[in-house]
Amino acid sequence: MTLKTKIVHLKTTPSGRAISYGRTYITQKDTKIATIPIGYADGYGRVLSNKAEALIRGQIVRIAGIVTMDQTLLDVGHINGVEIGDEVVLIGNQEGIMLPVEKIAKLSRTIPYEIVAGITDRVPRIYINQQNGVIQNK
């Protein structure tokens, strides 16, 4: 299973700037912050705020600030050439690097089944048959 989305906004942010609700993430240097359109209303829990990681261009990035209802911010300043539309993997594999659902479950202090079952109907599903490659959108 893979949970992925795309970058919808990028902003250059100066050092010392607090971002997201509650000022829980303060940039340590000039950086670039990416916005992705997934949040706790999609089943990506607030407990992952400032803890979880994602994959962009085969590199690990950290959640920056509080996971909000509809959006999550990522610090992508260390990745060259990041663009709006780049794929972001929250659970799964990208370029040989794996972010397993078990890691998200551990950060969430729960079991992997609860994470998977908690992904809401707001998230489109694409089912791929591994034997014949048939794709179904739901």
C-alpha positions as CSV (number, residue, x, y, z in Angstrom):
1,M,0.0,0.0,0.0
2,T,1.1,3.5,-0.8
3,L,-0.3,6.8,0.5
4,K,0.9,9.6,-1.7
5,T,0.0,13.1,-2.8
6,K,1.6,16.0,-4.6
7,I,3.1,19.4,-3.6
8,V,0.5,22.1,-4.1
9,H,2.4,25.2,-2.8
10,L,6.0,26.2,-2.1
11,K,7.3,29.1,-0.1
12,T,10.7,30.3,0.7
13,T,10.8,31.0,4.5
14,P,13.5,32.9,6.4
15,S,15.4,31.6,9.4
16,G,13.7,32.0,12.7
17,R,10.2,32.0,11.3
18,A,7.4,30.1,13.1
19,I,5.1,28.2,10.8
20,S,1.8,26.4,11.2
21,Y,-0.5,26.6,14.2
22,G,0.9,27.0,17.7
23,R,4.3,28.1,16.5
24,T,5.6,24.5,17.1
25,Y,8.1,24.6,14.2
26,I,10.6,27.4,13.8
27,T,12.9,27.4,10.8
28,Q,16.6,27.1,11.8
29,K,17.8,28.5,8.5
30,D,16.4,30.0,5.3
31,T,14.5,27.1,3.8
32,K,11.7,26.1,1.5
33,I,8.3,24.9,2.9
34,A,6.1,22.7,0.8
35,T,2.3,22.3,1.3
36,I,0.6,19.0,0.6
37,P,-3.2,18.6,0.6
38,I,-3.6,16.0,3.2
39,G,-4.4,16.4,6.9
40,Y,-6.2,14.8,9.8
41,A,-9.6,14.9,8.0
42,D,-8.0,12.5,5.5
43,G,-6.8,10.2,8.3
44,Y,-3.2,11.6,8.6
45,G,-3.2,12.2,12.3
46,R,-2.2,15.4,14.2
47,V,-0.1,13.1,16.4
48,L,2.4,13.0,13.5
49,S,3.0,16.8,13.8
50,N,6.7,17.6,13.8
51,K,7.5,13.8,14.0
52,A,6.7,12.0,10.8
53,E,8.7,11.9,7.6
54,A,7.8,11.8,3.9
55,L,9.7,11.1,0.7
56,I,10.2,13.6,-2.1
57,R,12.5,12.8,-5.0
58,G,13.8,9.8,-3.1
59,Q,14.9,11.9,-0.1
60,I,13.5,12.0,3.4
61,V,11.8,15.2,4.5
62,R,10.2,16.1,7.9
63,I,6.7,17.3,8.8
64,A,7.1,20.9,9.7
65,G,4.6,22.1,12.3
66,I,1.1,20.9,13.1
67,V,-0.8,18.6,10.7
68,T,-4.0,20.6,10.0
69,M,-7.4,19.4,8.9
70,D,-6.7,19.7,5.2
71,Q,-2.9,20.4,4.8
72,T,0.5,19.4,6.0
73,L,3.7,21.3,5.7
74,L,7.1,19.8,4.9
75,D,10.6,21.3,5.2
76,V,12.1,20.7,1.7
77,G,15.0,23.2,1.8
78,H,17.7,20.5,1.5
79,I,16.3,19.1,-1.8
80,N,17.4,20.8,-5.0
81,G,14.8,21.5,-7.7
82,V,11.6,20.7,-5.7
83,E,8.6,21.9,-7.7
84,I,4.8,22.1,-7.3
85,G,3.4,18.8,-8.5
86,D,6.3,16.7,-7.2
87,E,5.1,13.4,-5.7
88,V,5.1,13.1,-1.9
89,V,5.0,9.6,-0.4
90,L,3.7,9.4,3.2
91,I,3.5,5.6,3.4
92,G,5.2,3.3,0.9
93,N,8.2,3.2,-1.3
94,Q,9.9,5.9,-3.5
95,E,13.1,5.3,-5.3
96,G,14.1,2.4,-3.1
97,I,13.5,4.1,0.2
98,M,10.6,2.7,2.3
99,L,8.4,4.5,4.8
100,P,6.4,1.6,6.2
101,V,2.9,1.9,7.8
102,E,4.5,0.3,10.9
103,K,6.6,3.5,11.4
104,I,3.5,5.7,11.2
105,A,1.7,3.4,13.6
106,K,4.6,3.5,16.1
107,L,4.7,7.3,16.0
108,S,0.9,7.3,16.5
109,R,1.1,4.8,19.3
110,T,-1.3,2.3,17.6
111,I,-1.2,-0.6,15.2
112,P,-0.8,-0.5,11.4
113,Y,-4.4,-1.7,10.8
114,E,-5.8,1.4,12.6
115,I,-3.7,3.7,10.4
116,V,-4.9,2.0,7.2
117,A,-8.5,1.8,8.3
118,G,-8.4,5.4,9.4
119,I,-7.6,6.7,5.9
120,T,-10.9,8.4,5.0
121,D,-13.0,8.4,1.9
122,R,-11.7,11.8,1.0
123,V,-8.5,10.0,-0.2
124,P,-9.0,8.5,-3.7
125,R,-8.2,4.8,-4.0
126,I,-6.4,3.2,-6.9
127,Y,-6.4,-0.6,-6.9
128,I,-3.7,-2.3,-8.9
129,N,-3.8,-6.1,-9.5
130,Q,-0.2,-7.2,-9.2
131,Q,-0.8,-10.2,-11.5
132,N,-2.2,-8.4,-14.5
133,G,-1.6,-4.7,-13.9
134,V,-5.3,-3.9,-14.1
135,I,-6.1,-0.6,-12.4
136,Q,-9.4,0.4,-10.8
137,N,-10.2,3.8,-9.5
138,K,-12.6,4.1,-6.6
